[in-house]
Amino acid sequence: MKFAHQQQEPLSINLTPLIDVVFLLLIFFMITTTFTRETQLEVSLPEASSAQTAAQEQQRIDILISADGLYSVNGQALVNAQPLTLRRAIIELAEDERQMPFVITADAQTPHQAVVTAMDVAGQLGFSQLRITTQDLAGAADVDDPSSP
């Protein structure tokens, strides 16, 4: 008995579904990817120098931020914690001088938003010498506490 030999089709891989899947993945990643550039704050670290005079140190803007988020500019407390009030106080004190040192002092209990607001106001006004300091509340409590030995 002679059986008819069946012709086999050559095996081949259909690439159309594979290409469709690759295009769908490409479109998905293109749509979900964001290309925004985040703004960053450039910080210049200070260098120690002995040439700095006492007169230059006295001409600076000190912002003290309390634990409640209230501001004091060079020892003068502001009426509220609004950025516009802080801005006006700084402009009144600095006038057109933007090269004077700008010092922000806060303790651990100060809300982070208050410090960021002060930094933002300083940046908007064009101050380039920004310093951030902290207060040692533990040492101050020992000095001011009359019950301590």
Disulfide bonds with the S-S distance in Angstrom:
none
